Structure formats: C-alpha cells, structure tokens
Amino acid sequence: MSRGKDGPEDVDATFAEIVADLRAGGFGLPETDTAEATGTAEPESRKTPERPAEPPAVESPPEPGWRSGGTSWDTTMFSDDPADDNEHYVPPEPPPLPRPKLGAFLILLLFLAGLFLLILPGAIGVGPTVATPLGILALATAIALLLLRVRQGPPPGADPSNGAQV
C-alpha cells in the first residue's frame, strides 16, 4: 500500500482491502446472513447453542446493581415515607428586614416620577416634548442612585481572610 502526502493514494481500494480482511476473519454480517450469502454451512465450532424460549423463573427479585439508584422499585414504593421522619431540619427564623432609609424613598420617588412622566405626561399638564426627557432623566438618576447603594466588598465587621461568607 503506497501512501501519498496525506494518506493512501487509492482510498477506495484500501477500504475494500480492509473490509475483505475483516469479512475473511468472520466480521461484517451476522452469522446467519453469512451462511446464507456464501451458500455453505457453518462449521460446527461456530454454531451457538440453542437458547430456551423463556428464561428460568427467579423466585426473588434481583437486588439493584451498581447502575441503579440503590433501592428496588418495591422498596421505594411500598416502604414508609422518609418525609414522615420527626427529625427533619427546621430552619431558624429569618432576621427582620432593615428599615428603609431616606435614600431608598428618594430613589423610589424618582423612579415613580420618571415612569409617570413617560406614561402619562398630559395628566399634570406638561407636553410630551418636555415630559419625555424629564422622565428619562428621572429614571436614569433613580437607577444610578440604586446602583451606587449596592455594597461592595465584605460586610462590616467581617474578617477578609476568613474565606467565603455564607
């Protein structure tokens, strides 16, 4: 077999040669199709023993293997409910919400005023040409102040060398 720069020169011939070698070794078609296609009987050493029509009855169900979840279907469905345990976790009461400060009220006021100016500018007697820029400016200011209030870094009193805070 001669090789070119990137592989064999005649790929189809090389493939046919590989397939012929595999079929000569017994690969390719199933054994029954091979015997019918060649017209010869199979050698006695290649015949597989006859299988029984039904598998033998098993008295006890097999235990789940390493690919299953660890318990059988009957055990899961007909055993006691594990959620009925009295030893389940009860989380503690959450801390109370902090009281909103003056800055939070200012942001809420700017946000609502901006929305009001954009949606209903005629309700307060202002034309849309004046209300639209004022509404956009009020919304942008509210969003900017809201983002400036976001805490950066660890909470006060935390040890920065202590790792993650949960």
Summary of the structure (lengths in Angstrom):
residues: 166
radius of gyration: 39.4
end to end distance: 66.4
largest distance: 102.7
contacts: 257
relative contact order: 0.05
helix: 48%
strand: 1%
